[in-house]
Amino acid sequence: MKASEFDQKFDDDEDLMDCIDLNKARRLNLERTQVRMNFPAWMVHSIDKEAQRLGVSRQDIIKLWLSDRLRQDHVYE
């Protein structure tokens, strides 16, 4: 199928699922990069308490807080 045909089907709000190979699909900017950081013990303890209160992991609470801050500061959208 030509790109122009695909675009026309999209514009016409037709179902395109048969035209898309979802095995090759990926979401942009979601590739993971490992980052190592050192925190003071008191900070780790506080992070762990909040993570336990919310029922999430230490890593999840840190990612949530960083994401909230970056959105608040409009660093990414």
C-alpha positions as CSV (number, residue, x, y, z in Angstrom):
1,M,0.0,0.0,0.0
2,K,1.3,3.4,-0.9
3,A,1.7,6.0,1.8
4,S,-0.9,8.2,0.1
5,E,-3.4,5.4,0.3
6,F,-2.7,4.8,3.9
7,D,-3.0,8.5,4.6
8,Q,-6.4,8.6,2.8
9,K,-7.7,5.6,4.8
10,F,-6.5,7.4,8.0
11,D,-8.2,10.6,7.0
12,D,-11.4,8.7,6.2
13,D,-11.3,7.2,9.7
14,E,-11.0,3.6,8.3
15,D,-9.7,0.7,10.4
16,L,-5.9,0.4,9.7
17,M,-5.1,-2.4,12.0
18,D,-4.6,-4.9,9.1
19,C,-2.1,-2.5,7.6
20,I,0.1,-2.2,10.7
21,D,2.7,-4.7,12.0
22,L,2.4,-4.3,15.7
23,N,5.4,-6.5,16.3
24,K,7.6,-3.7,15.0
25,A,5.7,-0.9,16.8
26,R,7.5,1.1,19.5
27,R,6.7,4.1,21.6
28,L,9.1,7.0,21.1
29,N,11.2,8.3,24.0
30,L,10.5,5.4,26.2
31,E,13.7,3.6,25.7
32,R,15.3,2.9,29.1
33,T,18.6,4.1,30.3
34,Q,20.1,3.0,33.5
35,V,21.1,5.8,35.9
36,R,23.0,5.1,39.2
37,M,22.7,7.6,42.0
38,N,23.9,7.8,45.6
39,F,21.5,9.2,48.2
40,P,22.1,9.9,51.9
41,A,20.7,7.2,54.2
42,W,18.0,9.5,55.6
43,M,16.7,10.2,52.1
44,V,16.5,6.5,51.2
45,H,14.6,5.8,54.4
46,S,12.1,8.6,53.6
47,I,11.7,7.4,50.0
48,D,11.1,3.8,51.3
49,K,8.5,4.9,53.8
50,E,6.6,6.8,51.2
51,A,6.9,4.0,48.6
52,Q,5.6,1.5,51.2
53,R,2.7,3.8,52.1
54,L,1.7,4.0,48.4
55,G,2.4,0.3,47.8
56,V,5.0,0.9,45.1
57,S,8.7,0.2,44.8
58,R,11.5,2.7,45.6
59,Q,12.3,3.0,41.9
60,D,8.7,3.7,41.0
61,I,8.3,6.5,43.6
62,I,11.5,8.2,42.4
63,K,10.3,7.9,38.7
64,L,6.9,9.3,39.7
65,W,8.3,12.2,41.6
66,L,10.8,13.1,38.8
67,S,8.1,12.8,36.1
68,D,5.8,15.1,38.1
69,R,8.5,17.7,38.5
70,L,9.5,17.6,34.9
71,R,5.9,18.0,33.8
72,Q,5.4,20.8,36.3
73,D,8.5,22.6,35.0
74,H,7.4,21.9,31.4
75,V,10.8,20.2,30.7
76,Y,9.0,17.7,28.5
77,E,5.5,17.4,27.1
